[in-house]
Amino acid sequence: MAPKAAAAAAEEAPAPQTPRKRGRPRKVPVEQAPEEAAATAGQDATKRRRGRPRKTAASSDKLQGGNNNSPAAPPSHQQSVDAGEASPFSVLPREEKRVLLGHLNRFESSAGVQDRALELYVNSQLFQTAINEFRTWMLRALTDDLRAVLLELPSGSAAQELLFGYFAQFVLTKFKKEVRAYRDLVKTVDLRQPHLWYPIARSMKRRIIYHAGPTNSGKTYHALQAMTAAPSGVYCGPLRLLAMEIYDSCNANGTYCNLITGQERKEVEGASHTSCTIEMTSTQKRVDVAVIDEIQMIGDEQRGWAWTRALQGLAANEIHLCGDASALPLVRQMADAMGEELTVQSYDRFTPLAIEERYLRRGYASVQPGDCVVAFSRRDIFDIKQIIEQSTGYRVCVVYGALPPEMRRNQARLFNAPDNSYDVLVASDAIGMGLNLNIRRVIFHTLHKFEGNFKQPVSVSQIKQIAGRAGRRNSQYNKGVVTCLNKADMPRLREALDTPLEDLSTPAAGLFPEFEHLEMFAGQLPEESFARLLTRFGEEARLDGTYFFCKQDSVIHLAKLLSRVPSLTLEERYHLCNAPCNTRDPRSASAFLHFASQYALGVPVTLDIAEPKKAPASPEELRHMEAVHQIVSLYIWLSFRFKRDMYPGQQSAMRLSERIINLMAEGLHNIGAPGSLVFEQGKRAVAVANVRHNRILTSANEVSSDYWERYWTDGRGRRKSYALDRQSTQSGMQLAA
C-alpha cells in the first residue's frame, strides 16, 4: 500500500504550524492535504536519490519495482515478522544494526521531521508517541529490499526523506482519529485574517488617515479637529487619563461628549461623541469619524491586541491614527489587506529639542525650576523627591503609574501652575503620554529599568517619547532640553535621539482571541481547564508575520486563581480574567478571588473595606492606600461588566474611591513638607551625606564623584551604595561606608 493510498481518507484542510516566539515571522506552508503531503514526501525522496554515483540499478529496482518513480510500498503495520520478506532485526549483523539504528535515531531527533509531521496534523504530543511506535514497527516489519536501500544510503537528508514517506503512511493509518481531531482543532485557531472578524467594518468603505510625527508636533490636535467637526465621533486612547482629558476638553468647547472607561461611565444628554479607553472601543456602533491615539502601541507585547481590534473593527467612515512613524509600514500592510485607502500626513516638532552635554555633576542639588527627573521605580521616585526637597528647598510633584488618574492630573496642575512652590517634577515613564506638562528639562535618572525580574535598557522609542515632553508648545519654555544624571548614560541618550523615527519599525500587530474563538476552541477540548485552554490557544494559534499573540501572563494567573471557583461559565471566566487586577499584589489577588467566589455562589458581591480616616504620612502608607484604591477600582470595573444587582455597592464604591483619592492627595502634599517627620529625617540624612560627599571628592576625585552621584541619587546610604557602582576606587568605597 503506497503512502498516498493509505492517507486517502484524510480530508483536505489548512496545515498547522509549530508555535514560534514573538518577533519571529511564522512560515506559512503551502496548503496541502495530508494524503498529498505523504505522497510528496515519498516522491521527493525518490528525486533526491537520483544521480547518486554509488547507487546501482539493481538496488533501485528492489526499492521501486523497476523504473517506477514512486516510493516502495511499505509493509502494512499489521504484518508480522514472519510474513513476506521481513527480516527479524535481532538476527542482523552488528554493523547493519548500527547503520539502521543510526538512520532511525537521526530521523527521530530531526527538528525538520517534526515540523513536516505537523503538516500532516501530527502535533508535538502525538509525534512522541507516533515516532516511538514507528520505530518499533520499522524494526519488526523491515523487508530485505528496504533494508538493502537503507544500508546503501549515506546518513543525511536522503535517508530522512525515504523514512518520512513510510512514517507518513504509518501515522495517517494508525492515528487517523487523533490526526482528524487535531485538524479540527487547528481550524479554530487560524488567526491569519483577523480583519474578517468584523463584518460591519468590512461592509463599509472606510478611509484611514495616519498622522505621523514626534511628541509635541500637533498630530493629535488635527485629528481631534476632524472628529469634533463631524456629526458623530469616537476618541480611543491608551489611558483613562487621556480619555478623561478629551472628555473634558470636548464638553468645554461645546462638543457634547460621553466618557466610557473600565471604571467610569458619564453620559451627556444629546451627545453624539464618545471618549473611551482603547479596550472599551465598540465595533458595533457606527460613527462618522474615529481617532485612535498612540497607534505605535499596536506592537505592544501585552496590549497591542486592543489597537489591532480598533483599527480593524471600528465602524467609522473615517479613521484618524495618531502616533510616530514607526507603525506606518505595518498599518499600510493591514490597510492593503482590508482593501482600504490610506493617507499619510506628516508633522514636525513645534519647538527644538537639544541635548545638554553637561550631565548633573553636582547631582540633584543642581536641579532647577521646570526640571522633570524620570526614574523607573516607585522607590527611586520618592528617594529623589526627598533629596531634592531637602537640598534645594523646591517642592516636588510626583507622577507614576500606580497613582489614580485623578491624582496624576492634580499633580500635573500643581507643577504647571506658575503661582505656587511646586517647581520640580519627579515621574516615571507614565509622563510619556496623557499629560500636558510645562517641562524645561528632562533628566533621566537612569536608562535602564526592570522588565519582570531583569533589568533592560529603555527602548529608543520610549527615550524619544519621554524626552519629547520637554519644551511644550504654548508653555513658557520655547526650547526643550534633555540630559542624564550619569555620564555613562549620555552616549545612549545621544544615540536614541539621533535615530530617525522611520528607522523604528513596529514589526507586527498584537492579537488576542475574542470570546467566540475560545468558545469554539473549548468545544474541541472539553476536559481542559480555562487556564490550560488559554495556554493551548497561544501554542496552537496560527499566525503569519503580520501578527503576534500577545503575552497573557496576568490573564493566565487569574484563570488559575479561578480554578478554585466552581459554577462559573466559560464566558464569565473570560471576562473575569480581563479584569484590571494587580496579580503581583497578594491583597488584590485575594480580593479578586473573593469577588469571583461570591458571584459564583449567586450572592450579592460586597466590598468589605472600611473608609480610611487619615491621610498617609509616609511613602509606605501611601503605597498601602494605593493598593486599597486598586481593589476599589477592581470592584467598580466588575460592577460594569456583570449584572448590577450582583454588585449593589457600585455607588458607595465610587464615593469611597473619591475619598481615598482626596486622602492620598493630602498625604502626598504633606510627605516631605517642612516640619513633617519625613522632612526632618531627610534633612539629617542630607547633612550627613554632604560630609561624605566632600570626603569622597577629596580622596577619589572624578571616579568617586561619579560614584557619589549614584549614591546621592539613590538616597539609601550604605545599603545600596556598594551594589550601585563597583568601579569606584577602594578608598572612595571605604569613605562612603
ChimeraX attribute file (.defattr): number of C-alpha atoms within 10 A of each C-alpha:
attribute: neighborCount
match mode: 1-to-1
recipient: residues
	/A:1	11
	/A:2	19
	/A:3	28
	/A:4	22
	/A:5	15
	/A:6	20
	/A:7	24
	/A:8	16
	/A:9	13
	/A:10	19
	/A:11	11
	/A:12	14
	/A:13	17
	/A:14	21
	/A:15	21
	/A:16	29
	/A:17	25
	/A:18	18
	/A:19	13
	/A:20	18
	/A:21	10
	/A:22	16
	/A:23	14
	/A:24	12
	/A:25	16
	/A:26	19
	/A:27	12
	/A:28	16
	/A:29	12
	/A:30	9
	/A:31	14
	/A:32	16
	/A:33	19
	/A:34	30
	/A:35	23
	/A:36	18
	/A:37	21
	/A:38	31
	/A:39	22
	/A:40	19
	/A:41	24
	/A:42	26
	/A:43	18
	/A:44	17
	/A:45	22
	/A:46	21
	/A:47	14
	/A:48	14
	/A:49	18
	/A:50	11
	/A:51	8
	/A:52	9
	/A:53	7
	/A:54	9
	/A:55	14
	/A:56	10
	/A:57	10
	/A:58	11
	/A:59	16
	/A:60	21
	/A:61	14
	/A:62	16
	/A:63	24
	/A:64	18
	/A:65	15
	/A:66	12
	/A:67	11
	/A:68	12
	/A:69	16
	/A:70	19
	/A:71	23
	/A:72	23
	/A:73	19
	/A:74	21
	/A:75	23
	/A:76	15
	/A:77	18
	/A:78	9
	/A:79	13
	/A:80	14
	/A:81	17
	/A:82	11
	/A:83	11
	/A:84	12
	/A:85	13
	/A:86	20
	/A:87	18
	/A:88	16
	/A:89	16
	/A:90	10
	/A:91	8
	/A:92	11
	/A:93	9
	/A:94	9
	/A:95	10
	/A:96	15
	/A:97	15
	/A:98	12
	/A:99	17
	/A:100	16
	/A:101	14
	/A:102	13
	/A:103	19
	/A:104	20
	/A:105	12
	/A:106	16
	/A:107	23
	/A:108	19
	/A:109	11
	/A:110	12
	/A:111	11
	/A:112	12
	/A:113	18
	/A:114	19
	/A:115	16
	/A:116	20
	/A:117	24
	/A:118	22
	/A:119	23
	/A:120	28
	/A:121	29
	/A:122	27
	/A:123	21
	/A:124	14
	/A:125	8
	/A:126	17
	/A:127	19
	/A:128	14
	/A:129	12
	/A:130	18
	/A:131	19
	/A:132	11
	/A:133	15
	/A:134	23
	/A:135	16
	/A:136	12
	/A:137	20
	/A:138	21
	/A:139	20
	/A:140	19
	/A:141	25
	/A:142	20
	/A:143	20
	/A:144	16
	/A:145	17
	/A:146	22
	/A:147	17
	/A:148	16
	/A:149	17
	/A:150	20
	/A:151	17
	/A:152	15
	/A:153	18
	/A:154	13
	/A:155	17
	/A:156	11
	/A:157	15
	/A:158	18
	/A:159	22
	/A:160	21
	/A:161	23
	/A:162	24
	/A:163	22
	/A:164	20
	/A:165	26
	/A:166	23
	/A:167	25
	/A:168	26
	/A:169	27
	/A:170	26
	/A:171	27
	/A:172	27
	/A:173	20
	/A:174	16
	/A:175	14
	/A:176	16
	/A:177	12
	/A:178	15
	/A:179	22
	/A:180	18
	/A:181	13
	/A:182	18
	/A:183	25
	/A:184	15
	/A:185	21
	/A:186	22
	/A:187	17
	/A:188	21
	/A:189	22
	/A:190	19
	/A:191	21
	/A:192	16
	/A:193	14
	/A:194	17
	/A:195	19
	/A:196	14
	/A:197	14
	/A:198	16
	/A:199	13
	/A:200	16
	/A:201	22
	/A:202	18
	/A:203	9
	/A:204	13
	/A:205	14
	/A:206	21
	/A:207	17
	/A:208	23
	/A:209	17
	/A:210	26
	/A:211	26
	/A:212	28
	/A:213	22
	/A:214	20
	/A:215	24
	/A:216	22
	/A:217	20
	/A:218	18
	/A:219	25
	/A:220	21
	/A:221	13
	/A:222	14
	/A:223	23
	/A:224	23
	/A:225	10
	/A:226	17
	/A:227	24
	/A:228	22
	/A:229	12
	/A:230	16
	/A:231	12
	/A:232	19
	/A:233	26
	/A:234	29
	/A:235	28
	/A:236	28
	/A:237	27
	/A:238	21
	/A:239	19
	/A:240	24
	/A:241	21
	/A:242	22
	/A:243	23
	/A:244	24
	/A:245	17
	/A:246	23
	/A:247	23
	/A:248	17
	/A:249	13
	/A:250	19
	/A:251	15
	/A:252	11
	/A:253	9
	/A:254	9
	/A:255	20
	/A:256	20
	/A:257	27
	/A:258	25
	/A:259	23
	/A:260	21
	/A:261	22
	/A:262	20
	/A:263	18
	/A:264	15
	/A:265	12
	/A:266	13
	/A:267	12
	/A:268	14
	/A:269	9
	/A:270	10
	/A:271	14
	/A:272	17
	/A:273	26
	/A:274	25
	/A:275	29
	/A:276	27
	/A:277	23
	/A:278	24
	/A:279	18
	/A:280	15
	/A:281	24
	/A:282	16
	/A:283	18
	/A:284	14
	/A:285	11
	/A:286	18
	/A:287	21
	/A:288	19
	/A:289	28
	/A:290	32
	/A:291	29
	/A:292	26
	/A:293	26
	/A:294	19
	/A:295	29
	/A:296	25
	/A:297	23
	/A:298	27
	/A:299	25
	/A:300	18
	/A:301	19
	/A:302	18
	/A:303	20
	/A:304	24
	/A:305	26
	/A:306	23
	/A:307	28
	/A:308	24
	/A:309	25
	/A:310	23
	/A:311	26
	/A:312	19
	/A:313	22
	/A:314	27
	/A:315	27
	/A:316	27
	/A:317	17
	/A:318	22
	/A:319	28
	/A:320	28
	/A:321	26
	/A:322	26
	/A:323	21
	/A:324	26
	/A:325	24
	/A:326	23
	/A:327	25
	/A:328	22
	/A:329	15
	/A:330	20
	/A:331	24
	/A:332	18
	/A:333	13
	/A:334	20
	/A:335	19
	/A:336	12
	/A:337	11
	/A:338	18
	/A:339	13
	/A:340	15
	/A:341	14
	/A:342	19
	/A:343	11
	/A:344	15
	/A:345	12
	/A:346	13
	/A:347	17
	/A:348	14
	/A:349	16
	/A:350	17
	/A:351	18
	/A:352	15
	/A:353	20
	/A:354	18
	/A:355	18
	/A:356	16
	/A:357	14
	/A:358	12
	/A:359	19
	/A:360	20
	/A:361	17
	/A:362	14
	/A:363	20
	/A:364	22
	/A:365	17
	/A:366	11
	/A:367	20
	/A:368	15
	/A:369	17
	/A:370	21
	/A:371	21
	/A:372	31
	/A:373	25
	/A:374	29
	/A:375	23
	/A:376	20
	/A:377	15
	/A:378	17
	/A:379	15
	/A:380	20
	/A:381	23
	/A:382	22
	/A:383	18
	/A:384	24
	/A:385	26
	/A:386	24
	/A:387	24
	/A:388	26
	/A:389	21
	/A:390	24
	/A:391	17
	/A:392	13
	/A:393	14
	/A:394	17
	/A:395	22
	/A:396	27
	/A:397	22
	/A:398	24
	/A:399	25
	/A:400	21
	/A:401	14
	/A:402	15
	/A:403	22
	/A:404	20
	/A:405	19
	/A:406	16
	/A:407	20
	/A:408	24
	/A:409	20
	/A:410	14
	/A:411	20
	/A:412	21
	/A:413	17
	/A:414	19
	/A:415	26
	/A:416	20
	/A:417	13
	/A:418	12
	/A:419	9
	/A:420	10
	/A:421	14
	/A:422	20
	/A:423	23
	/A:424	26
	/A:425	27
	/A:426	25
	/A:427	27
	/A:428	22
	/A:429	18
	/A:430	18
	/A:431	22
	/A:432	18
	/A:433	18
	/A:434	20
	/A:435	17
	/A:436	18
	/A:437	21
	/A:438	26
	/A:439	27
	/A:440	23
	/A:441	28
	/A:442	26
	/A:443	25
	/A:444	26
	/A:445	25
	/A:446	19
	/A:447	22
	/A:448	16
	/A:449	15
	/A:450	12
	/A:451	10
	/A:452	7
	/A:453	6
	/A:454	8
	/A:455	10
	/A:456	12
	/A:457	13
	/A:458	18
	/A:459	13
	/A:460	18
	/A:461	19
	/A:462	13
	/A:463	19
	/A:464	20
	/A:465	20
	/A:466	21
	/A:467	30
	/A:468	27
	/A:469	27
	/A:470	31
	/A:471	28
	/A:472	25
	/A:473	20
	/A:474	10
	/A:475	15
	/A:476	13
	/A:477	17
	/A:478	15
	/A:479	18
	/A:480	23
	/A:481	22
	/A:482	27
	/A:483	24
	/A:484	26
	/A:485	25
	/A:486	21
	/A:487	15
	/A:488	13
	/A:489	17
	/A:490	21
	/A:491	11
	/A:492	16
	/A:493	20
	/A:494	15
	/A:495	10
	/A:496	19
	/A:497	20
	/A:498	11
	/A:499	13
	/A:500	12
	/A:501	19
	/A:502	14
	/A:503	9
	/A:504	15
	/A:505	17
	/A:506	19
	/A:507	18
	/A:508	26
	/A:509	27
	/A:510	24
	/A:511	25
	/A:512	23
	/A:513	18
	/A:514	11
	/A:515	13
	/A:516	11
	/A:517	15
	/A:518	20
	/A:519	16
	/A:520	14
	/A:521	21
	/A:522	20
	/A:523	12
	/A:524	16
	/A:525	14
	/A:526	10
	/A:527	10
	/A:528	13
	/A:529	16
	/A:530	21
	/A:531	19
	/A:532	15
	/A:533	20
	/A:534	21
	/A:535	15
	/A:536	15
	/A:537	21
	/A:538	20
	/A:539	16
	/A:540	19
	/A:541	25
	/A:542	26
	/A:543	24
	/A:544	18
	/A:545	16
	/A:546	18
	/A:547	27
	/A:548	30
	/A:549	25
	/A:550	20
	/A:551	19
	/A:552	17
	/A:553	12
	/A:554	18
	/A:555	21
	/A:556	19
	/A:557	15
	/A:558	23
	/A:559	23
	/A:560	16
	/A:561	18
	/A:562	21
	/A:563	13
	/A:564	10
	/A:565	18
	/A:566	11
	/A:567	11
	/A:568	17
	/A:569	9
	/A:570	15
	/A:571	13
	/A:572	15
	/A:573	18
	/A:574	20
	/A:575	14
	/A:576	24
	/A:577	23
	/A:578	15
	/A:579	18
	/A:580	20
	/A:581	24
	/A:582	17
	/A:583	17
	/A:584	10
	/A:585	10
	/A:586	11
	/A:587	16
	/A:588	21
	/A:589	18
	/A:590	14
	/A:591	19
	/A:592	25
	/A:593	17
	/A:594	16
	/A:595	21
	/A:596	22
	/A:597	19
	/A:598	15
	/A:599	21
	/A:600	17
	/A:601	13
	/A:602	11
	/A:603	13
	/A:604	17
	/A:605	22
	/A:606	17
	/A:607	19
	/A:608	9
	/A:609	11
	/A:610	8
	/A:611	11
	/A:612	13
	/A:613	9
	/A:614	11
	/A:615	21
	/A:616	22
	/A:617	19
	/A:618	17
	/A:619	18
	/A:620	11
	/A:621	13
	/A:622	20
	/A:623	16
	/A:624	12
	/A:625	20
	/A:626	18
	/A:627	18
	/A:628	20
	/A:629	24
	/A:630	20
	/A:631	25
	/A:632	24
	/A:633	23
	/A:634	22
	/A:635	26
	/A:636	23
	/A:637	20
	/A:638	25
	/A:639	22
	/A:640	16
	/A:641	15
	/A:642	14
	/A:643	12
	/A:644	13
	/A:645	12
	/A:646	17
	/A:647	23
	/A:648	15
	/A:649	18
	/A:650	22
	/A:651	12
	/A:652	13
	/A:653	23
	/A:654	17
	/A:655	12
	/A:656	19
	/A:657	20
	/A:658	14
	/A:659	15
	/A:660	23
	/A:661	21
	/A:662	15
	/A:663	18
	/A:664	25
	/A:665	19
	/A:666	15
	/A:667	20
	/A:668	22
	/A:669	17
	/A:670	19
	/A:671	22
	/A:672	28
	/A:673	19
	/A:674	15
	/A:675	10
	/A:676	14
	/A:677	15
	/A:678	17
	/A:679	19
	/A:680	15
	/A:681	13
	/A:682	21
	/A:683	19
	/A:684	11
	/A:685	16
	/A:686	20
	/A:687	13
	/A:688	12
	/A:689	18
	/A:690	13
	/A:691	11
	/A:692	18
	/A:693	22
	/A:694	13
	/A:695	16
	/A:696	25
	/A:697	17
	/A:698	13
	/A:699	15
	/A:700	19
	/A:701	14
	/A:702	14
	/A:703	15
	/A:704	26
	/A:705	22
	/A:706	25
	/A:707	26
	/A:708	28
	/A:709	19
	/A:710	20
	/A:711	24
	/A:712	24
	/A:713	22
	/A:714	20
	/A:715	23
	/A:716	14
	/A:717	16
	/A:718	12
	/A:719	11
	/A:720	13
	/A:721	20
	/A:722	17
	/A:723	9
	/A:724	14
	/A:725	16
	/A:726	11
	/A:727	12
	/A:728	18
	/A:729	16
	/A:730	12
	/A:731	13
	/A:732	23
	/A:733	20
	/A:734	10
	/A:735	14
	/A:736	21
	/A:737	12
